[in-house]
Amino acid sequence: MDDAAEFAAIEVPGFQVPWPGACHPEAAAVEQTMIGWGQDNGLIPTADYRDRVARTRYSYLAARCYPRADTALLQIIADYFLWFFLTDDLFVDRVDTDTPDTLANLTAMIDVLDHDRSRACPVYGETAWLDVCRRLRARLSPEHFDRFATGMRLWASTAGLQAAHP
């Protein structure tokens, strides 16, 4: 088998996006507010972590995904992205997820969805998650929030199963 000949025969299709790219005009302001929110909620524990968050520019991802959202909704989405990606990195990806705290941290996220409150001694990200959920509940219809909550329960449950049974 001649791998070079097979690779040379591959034709990469062209992709066209039929609409122009857009970015919400308040992305930079939302970014600064998001970083402050993350620090206030204990999501960004060190200066090195803050630098990493600044490099990832989560609000710009939100601004590209939702270029026509009102600024308040864009802020919620950017804050959610920050919470989600940092929490996912700490409890699901990039770490040894089979620790004594992993399942407790993931079930805390489900408890916030089910009980609309945090624990007496919140785990990492729990108060930030409660804030995001409360702001989304205020903005979305109950049906739309339930769809979002179901997806997040599935994510946390699957992550817990993955950690418990690698």
TORBA-365745 format. One record per residue: residue number from 1; residue in one letter; x, z, y negated of N, C-alpha, C in turn. Coordinates in pm, 1 decimal, decimal comma. Each point is the difference from the previous one (the first is absolute). Example, Ala and Ser with C-alpha at 12.3 -4.5 7.8 and 13.67 -1.06 7.14 Angstrom:
BEGIN
<1 "A" <1319,0 780,0 569,0> <-89,0 0,0 -119,0> <90,0 0,0 -120,0>>
<2 "S" <-35,0 -72,0 -105,0> <82,0 6,0 -119,0> <-77,0 73,0 -109,0>>
% end
This chain:
BEGIN
<1 "M" <85,7 0,0 118,1> <-85,7 0,0 -118,1> <90,1 0,0 -124,1>>
<2 "D" <-27,5 -87,4 -92,8> <79,1 -13,5 -122,2> <-75,8 64,0 -116,1>>
<3 "D" <34,1 128,9 -28,8> <-70,8 73,4 -105,1> <15,3 -66,1 -136,2>>
<4 "A" <118,1 -52,4 -29,4> <23,2 -62,8 -130,5> <-91,1 -119,6 -19,1>>
<5 "A" <-16,5 -80,3 102,9> <-86,8 -117,7 -9,3> <-146,0 42,4 -17,2>>
<6 "E" <-40,1 105,6 71,3> <-138,4 46,9 -12,1> <-27,2 55,2 -140,0>>
<7 "F" <94,3 76,9 -52,6> <-17,5 53,1 -135,2> <-1,3 -111,5 -103,5>>
<8 "A" <80,6 -101,6 20,3> <4,7 -112,1 -94,0> <-130,8 -77,5 -0,4>>
<9 "A" <-71,5 4,2 111,4> <-126,1 -74,0 11,1> <-118,7 73,9 -60,8>>
<10 "I" <20,4 125,8 -37,6> <-110,1 77,6 -57,1> <-28,4 -49,6 -141,3>>
<11 "E" <-126,4 -25,3 -25,9> <-43,4 -38,3 -134,1> <-77,4 116,8 -60,2>>
<12 "V" <50,0 50,8 -109,5> <-66,0 111,2 -67,7> <-111,4 -57,9 -87,1>>
<13 "P" <-122,0 45,3 22,9> <-109,8 -54,4 -80,9> <9,0 47,9 -144,3>>
<14 "G" <-52,5 -80,4 -89,6> <-8,6 39,8 -140,4> <-125,7 81,7 -22,7>>
<15 "F" <9,0 98,9 -85,9> <-115,5 82,5 -32,4> <-31,2 -14,9 -147,6>>
<16 "Q" <-127,2 -13,3 -28,6> <-43,2 -6,1 -138,5> <-106,6 106,0 -22,2>>
<17 "V" <11,2 67,3 -110,8> <-100,6 97,8 -38,8> <-82,0 -65,8 -110,5>>
<18 "P" <-129,4 -16,8 22,2> <-80,8 -78,1 -94,9> <-37,4 71,3 -129,8>>
<19 "W" <49,2 117,0 -23,5> <-31,4 69,6 -124,3> <130,0 49,0 -64,0>>
<20 "P" <0,7 13,4 -128,3> <122,6 45,5 -66,8> <24,9 148,3 25,5>>
<21 "G" <125,5 37,7 7,6> <34,6 140,6 14,4> <-41,2 76,3 -124,5>>
<22 "A" <-33,7 124,2 19,9> <-40,2 83,1 -113,5> <53,2 141,1 20,6>>
<23 "C" <21,8 66,8 -110,4> <46,3 138,3 3,0> <-73,2 73,9 -111,6>>
<24 "H" <-53,8 115,3 33,1> <-71,9 79,7 -98,6> <92,9 29,6 -118,0>>
<25 "P" <-45,0 -17,5 -123,5> <87,3 19,2 -115,6> <44,7 144,9 -23,4>>
<26 "E" <-65,4 96,2 63,0> <35,8 141,3 -19,7> <90,7 53,6 110,5>>
<27 "A" <62,1 -86,7 78,1> <81,0 43,7 114,4> <110,2 97,5 -41,4>>
<28 "A" <69,3 -27,2 -107,0> <111,2 86,8 -43,0> <-50,3 139,3 -38,6>>
<29 "A" <-107,9 6,9 -74,1> <-55,1 130,0 -40,1> <-51,7 76,5 122,4>>
<30 "V" <-65,2 -70,9 90,4> <-49,8 62,1 122,7> <117,0 52,8 82,8>>
<31 "E" <110,0 -74,0 1,8> <120,5 42,9 73,2> <49,6 135,2 -50,4>>
<32 "Q" <9,8 14,2 -131,2> <49,2 126,8 -55,9> <-94,8 115,1 32,0>>
<33 "T" <-128,6 -24,4 -11,4> <-98,1 103,8 31,0> <4,3 35,1 148,2>>
<34 "M" <15,8 -101,1 84,7> <7,2 21,4 144,7> <120,1 87,7 36,5>>
<35 "I" <114,4 -27,4 -59,6> <119,5 79,3 29,5> <-19,8 145,0 -44,8>>
<36 "G" <-56,8 19,3 -117,4> <-29,6 136,0 -45,7> <-98,5 70,7 91,6>>
<37 "W" <-101,5 -72,0 43,2> <-99,2 54,9 92,5> <67,4 39,0 131,6>>
<38 "G" <86,9 -85,3 49,3> <71,5 29,4 123,9> <86,9 123,9 -12,4>>
<39 "Q" <66,7 13,4 -113,1> <82,8 119,3 -22,3> <-87,2 125,1 -11,7>>
<40 "D" <-108,1 -10,0 -75,1> <-89,7 114,7 -18,4> <-61,5 46,2 132,3>>
<41 "N" <-18,0 -93,1 94,3> <-61,1 31,6 128,4> <101,4 23,7 111,4>>
<42 "G" <126,8 10,8 -36,0> <102,4 32,5 98,4> <36,2 -111,0 96,2>>
<43 "L" <-35,5 -122,8 -32,1> <33,9 -112,0 87,6> <144,3 -45,7 -17,0>>
<44 "I" <58,4 30,4 -115,6> <134,9 -48,0 -32,6> <89,6 122,6 -15,5>>
<45 "P" <65,0 42,6 110,1> <72,4 126,9 -2,4> <136,3 -1,3 -68,9>>
<46 "T" <63,9 -117,0 -13,5> <135,6 -4,0 -55,6> <14,9 -118,6 -94,9>>
<47 "A" <108,4 1,8 -75,7> <30,7 -111,7 -90,0> <27,0 -127,4 79,8>>
<48 "D" <66,2 13,0 115,3> <25,0 -117,3 84,1> <-131,8 -61,4 48,0>>
<49 "Y" <-94,3 85,6 36,9> <-131,3 -47,9 42,3> <-71,6 -68,6 -116,2>>
<50 "R" <13,0 58,2 -119,4> <-63,3 -60,6 -118,4> <58,5 -138,8 -24,7>>
<51 "D" <131,0 -13,7 14,6> <63,6 -130,6 -17,3> <-51,7 -99,7 103,0>>
<52 "R" <-17,6 46,7 122,8> <-54,0 -87,8 105,1> <-142,0 -45,2 -35,9>>
<53 "V" <-81,7 93,7 -45,9> <-137,3 -33,3 -39,4> <1,9 -101,3 -115,1>>
<54 "A" <88,0 20,3 -96,2> <8,7 -92,4 -113,9> <38,5 -140,6 47,1>>
<55 "R" <88,8 -8,4 98,8> <40,4 -131,3 51,8> <-113,3 -70,8 74,3>>
<56 "T" <-86,1 75,6 64,8> <-106,2 -61,9 79,4> <-114,8 -54,3 -84,8>>
<57 "R" <-20,8 58,2 -118,1> <-99,0 -50,5 -95,0> <-139,1 -17,0 63,2>>
<58 "Y" <-52,7 108,1 55,7> <-129,7 -4,4 67,0> <-112,7 -44,9 -93,2>>
<59 "S" <8,4 34,6 -126,0> <-108,0 -41,3 -90,7> <-1,6 -151,2 -18,2>>
<60 "Y" <114,9 -63,1 10,4> <2,9 -145,8 -11,5> <-62,9 -65,9 123,2>>
<61 "L" <16,4 62,3 115,9> <-71,5 -48,7 118,8> <-150,0 10,6 -23,9>>
<62 "A" <-43,7 115,4 -49,3> <-142,2 18,1 -30,0> <-46,4 -100,7 -105,3>>
<63 "A" <81,8 -21,8 -101,4> <-36,5 -91,6 -109,2> <-9,0 -144,6 46,7>>
<64 "R" <79,1 -36,9 100,2> <-8,5 -135,0 57,7> <-120,6 -12,3 93,0>>
<65 "C" <-28,6 107,5 73,3> <-114,9 -3,2 91,6> <-133,6 4,4 -74,8>>
<66 "Y" <-3,1 71,1 -110,8> <-124,1 21,0 -76,0> <23,0 -30,6 -147,9>>
<67 "P" <29,8 -125,0 -33,8> <34,7 -32,3 -139,0> <-116,7 13,6 -98,0>>
<68 "R" <-122,8 1,7 50,5> <-115,4 9,1 -89,0> <-70,9 136,2 7,1>>
<69 "A" <59,8 95,9 68,2> <-59,4 134,4 5,7> <8,7 63,9 -137,9>>
<70 "D" <-92,2 91,2 -28,7> <18,0 74,2 -125,0> <119,0 93,8 18,3>>
<71 "T" <56,7 44,2 -109,3> <124,5 76,1 4,8> <-15,2 130,8 77,6>>
<72 "A" <-112,8 65,9 -12,4> <-20,5 126,1 72,7> <0,8 -23,7 151,5>>
<73 "L" <-64,8 -105,6 44,7> <0,2 -31,5 142,5> <139,6 -41,1 45,5>>
<74 "L" <69,2 -78,1 -81,1> <137,0 -38,8 34,1> <87,7 124,1 15,4>>
<75 "Q" <-20,2 100,6 -83,5> <78,3 123,6 10,0> <-26,5 70,7 132,1>>
<76 "I" <-125,2 5,4 39,5> <-33,2 62,6 128,7> <69,0 -74,8 113,7>>
<77 "I" <-5,7 -131,6 -4,2> <59,8 -80,8 106,4> <151,0 18,4 3,3>>
<78 "A" <64,6 0,1 -115,0> <144,8 19,8 -5,3> <36,9 139,3 52,6>>
<79 "D" <-75,2 101,6 -39,3> <26,0 135,4 48,7> <-20,2 6,4 150,6>>
<80 "Y" <-102,9 -66,0 50,3> <-23,0 -6,7 144,5> <116,7 -69,0 70,3>>
<81 "F" <46,5 -112,5 -53,0> <113,9 -69,2 61,1> <121,9 91,9 6,1>>
<82 "L" <26,6 70,6 -109,2> <113,2 92,6 -1,5> <-17,3 105,3 108,2>>
<83 "W" <-115,7 64,9 3,5> <-26,4 101,4 101,6> <13,4 -59,1 139,7>>
<84 "F" <-63,5 -113,6 24,1> <-3,1 -57,8 134,5> <139,1 -36,3 49,9>>
<85 "F" <76,0 -72,3 -79,5> <130,3 -45,2 47,4> <97,1 116,1 20,0>>
<86 "L" <-2,4 98,9 -87,9> <88,3 115,4 17,9> <-42,6 82,7 121,0>>
<87 "T" <-128,4 22,7 16,1> <-50,4 75,9 113,9> <28,5 -74,1 130,1>>
<88 "D" <-23,0 -129,4 0,2> <26,8 -80,1 119,5> <147,7 6,7 37,7>>
<89 "D" <87,0 -9,0 -99,8> <144,0 8,8 28,0> <37,3 136,0 59,0>>
<90 "L" <-60,8 106,3 -49,6> <37,2 134,0 45,1> <-58,9 39,0 135,2>>
<91 "F" <-119,2 -49,2 32,4> <-67,4 46,6 121,0> <-22,3 -106,2 106,1>>
<92 "V" <21,9 -125,3 -33,8> <-28,7 -105,6 96,2> <122,4 -88,5 24,0>>
<93 "D" <58,6 -52,1 -103,3> <112,9 -91,5 12,0> <127,7 64,2 -52,2>>
<94 "R" <112,3 -56,2 41,5> <132,2 34,8 -53,4> <46,5 142,0 29,0>>
<95 "V" <-73,6 75,8 77,5> <40,6 137,7 28,5> <-27,0 32,1 146,3>>
<96 "D" <50,3 113,8 43,2> <-37,2 51,9 130,3> <-137,5 61,4 -18,3>>
<97 "T" <-103,1 -71,3 43,7> <-138,0 43,4 -27,5> <-49,0 107,1 96,8>>
<98 "D" <77,0 28,2 104,0> <-43,0 100,1 96,8> <55,5 137,1 -39,5>>
<99 "T" <-50,6 52,9 -110,9> <40,6 132,8 -46,5> <-121,8 91,9 5,5>>
<100 "P" <21,5 130,3 -5,5> <-114,7 92,7 3,7> <-97,6 -20,3 -115,5>>
<101 "D" <47,0 -53,4 -112,6> <-86,3 -14,9 -117,2> <-73,8 -133,3 -6,6>>
<102 "T" <39,9 -97,4 79,2> <-56,0 -134,2 -13,0> <-151,3 -1,1 16,9>>
<103 "L" <-49,7 53,6 109,1> <-144,4 -3,8 23,9> <-76,7 82,8 -102,2>>
<104 "A" <55,9 114,0 -39,7> <-66,7 82,1 -101,9> <-9,9 -75,4 -132,4>>
<105 "N" <103,8 -73,9 -35,0> <-3,1 -77,5 -123,8> <-102,7 -112,0 8,3>>
<106 "L" <-6,9 -67,0 113,3> <-96,5 -109,7 14,2> <-143,6 51,7 7,7>>
<107 "T" <-22,9 109,8 69,4> <-136,4 53,4 5,8> <-44,3 54,8 -134,9>>
<108 "A" <95,5 45,7 -81,7> <-36,1 44,8 -135,0> <-60,6 -114,7 -79,4>>
<109 "M" <50,0 -121,2 21,3> <-53,7 -116,7 -71,5> <-144,4 -27,3 43,5>>
<110 "I" <-27,5 17,0 129,0> <-137,5 -17,9 48,9> <-89,5 110,8 -52,9>>
<111 "D" <51,0 122,8 -2,1> <-78,6 113,3 -51,9> <-39,7 -21,2 -145,9>>
<112 "V" <88,7 -56,0 -79,1> <-33,3 -28,5 -140,4> <-118,5 -96,2 -6,0>>
<113 "L" <2,3 -102,9 84,0> <-111,2 -95,6 2,2> <-130,2 67,9 43,7>>
<114 "D" <8,4 86,3 99,5> <-120,3 61,7 56,7> <-54,1 117,1 -82,2>>
<115 "H" <88,8 74,0 -67,2> <-42,8 123,7 -66,2> <17,5 -0,2 -151,8>>
<116 "D" <61,3 -104,0 -55,4> <20,3 -13,0 -144,4> <68,4 122,9 -60,1>>
<117 "R" <100,0 49,1 69,7> <79,8 112,3 -49,8> <133,0 0,5 72,8>>
<118 "S" <95,7 70,0 -60,1> <129,0 15,3 66,7> <5,6 138,9 63,1>>
<119 "R" <100,2 20,3 80,2> <20,5 129,1 65,6> <52,1 102,1 -101,0>>
<120 "A" <-3,1 125,1 38,3> <52,6 106,4 -86,6> <149,0 -22,1 -28,6>>
<121 "C" <73,0 -47,3 99,0> <142,3 -34,5 -15,2> <13,5 -148,8 31,7>>
<122 "P" <-21,7 -85,8 -98,9> <-0,2 -144,3 26,1> <134,5 -50,6 52,0>>
<123 "V" <-7,7 -98,5 88,2> <119,7 -67,1 50,6> <39,0 -110,9 -97,5>>
<124 "Y" <116,9 -60,2 24,4> <48,0 -108,0 -86,2> <-108,4 -106,6 -15,3>>
<125 "G" <-29,5 -34,9 -123,4> <-91,5 -109,0 -30,7> <-146,9 35,3 2,1>>
<126 "E" <-33,9 118,1 46,2> <-141,5 33,8 16,5> <-75,3 9,2 -132,6>>
<127 "T" <58,4 64,3 -99,9> <-70,2 10,9 -128,3> <-7,5 -135,8 -70,2>>
<128 "A" <102,7 -81,4 15,2> <-4,0 -135,5 -57,2> <-108,9 -81,7 68,0>>
<129 "W" <-9,8 12,3 132,0> <-101,7 -72,6 76,2> <-139,8 44,9 -41,3>>
<130 "L" <-18,5 130,3 -18,7> <-129,0 50,9 -45,2> <-35,8 -59,1 -136,2>>
<131 "D" <96,4 -7,5 -89,3> <-24,5 -57,5 -132,2> <-40,9 -147,1 10,2>>
<132 "V" <71,9 -77,0 79,7> <-35,2 -142,2 18,0> <-140,8 -12,3 57,7>>
<133 "C" <-28,9 77,6 103,0> <-132,7 -8,2 62,9> <-111,4 37,3 -96,9>>
<134 "R" <21,7 102,0 -79,0> <-103,9 40,1 -95,9> <-22,1 -107,9 -106,2>>
<135 "R" <107,9 -60,6 -46,6> <-16,0 -106,7 -99,4> <-68,3 -121,6 61,8>>
<136 "L" <32,0 -31,7 125,1> <-67,3 -112,3 66,6> <-147,6 31,2 25,7>>
<137 "R" <-30,5 121,7 41,2> <-141,0 38,0 21,3> <-81,3 -16,5 -128,8>>
<138 "A" <61,7 31,0 -112,4> <-68,6 -11,2 -128,9> <-21,6 -146,4 -38,9>>
<139 "R" <85,3 -89,9 46,8> <-6,3 -141,1 -38,6> <-78,0 -88,1 96,6>>
<140 "L" <1,7 35,5 128,5> <-58,3 -85,7 102,8> <-137,3 50,2 42,3>>
<141 "S" <-79,2 -90,5 52,8> <-126,4 42,4 60,0> <33,1 80,7 125,9>>
<142 "P" <-91,6 85,1 44,9> <27,3 75,8 123,1> <34,7 -91,2 118,7>>
<143 "E" <-67,4 -112,7 10,4> <28,4 -93,0 110,1> <142,3 -54,7 -7,8>>
<144 "H" <43,3 -37,8 -118,4> <135,2 -54,0 -14,3> <106,2 107,5 22,0>>
<145 "F" <-26,4 120,4 -49,4> <96,6 106,7 26,0> <6,8 30,4 148,9>>
<146 "D" <-113,9 0,6 68,7> <0,1 25,9 144,0> <80,8 -104,6 75,9>>
<147 "R" <-7,7 -125,6 -42,0> <80,3 -104,5 64,5> <149,1 27,9 -19,8>>
<148 "F" <36,3 33,7 -121,4> <139,0 34,5 -29,9> <42,0 120,1 84,6>>
<149 "A" <-82,8 105,1 2,9> <31,9 122,2 73,1> <14,1 -27,9 149,8>>
<150 "T" <-83,3 -85,2 53,0> <10,2 -34,5 141,9> <133,3 -66,7 29,8>>
<151 "G" <41,3 -91,1 -85,3> <129,4 -64,6 17,9> <113,8 99,8 -5,0>>
<152 "M" <-7,2 95,0 -90,4> <106,2 99,9 -12,6> <-1,4 97,0 118,1>>
<153 "R" <-119,0 34,9 49,9> <-6,2 84,2 120,0> <64,5 -72,2 118,2>>
<154 "L" <-28,1 -128,7 12,7> <60,3 -78,6 108,3> <152,0 -4,3 -14,2>>
<155 "W" <49,0 -18,5 -122,6> <144,7 -2,4 -22,9> <62,7 133,1 40,9>>
<156 "A" <-55,0 110,6 -47,9> <57,6 131,3 29,5> <-11,1 32,3 149,0>>
<157 "S" <-111,7 -34,0 60,1> <-18,3 26,5 143,3> <96,0 -81,7 84,9>>
<158 "T" <14,0 -125,6 -33,5> <92,2 -86,7 73,1> <143,1 46,5 -17,8>>
<159 "A" <36,0 38,8 -120,3> <134,8 50,8 -25,4> <25,8 126,7 80,3>>
<160 "G" <-101,0 87,3 8,5> <13,3 122,2 78,8> <16,6 -28,9 148,2>>
<161 "L" <-77,2 -93,9 50,7> <14,0 -37,8 141,5> <136,6 -62,9 27,0>>
<162 "Q" <44,9 -80,9 -92,2> <130,2 -63,8 14,1> <111,5 105,4 1,0>>
<163 "A" <-11,9 100,7 -83,6> <102,1 104,7 -5,8> <-5,5 88,4 125,2>>
<164 "A" <-121,1 29,9 47,6> <-14,2 89,4 113,9> <33,2 -66,3 133,4>>
<165 "H" <-16,9 -131,0 6,0> <21,8 -74,3 124,5> <83,1 -124,7 -27,2>>
<166 "P" <129,0 18,3 -28,8> <83,2 -116,8 -34,0> <17,8 -97,6 113,6>>
% end
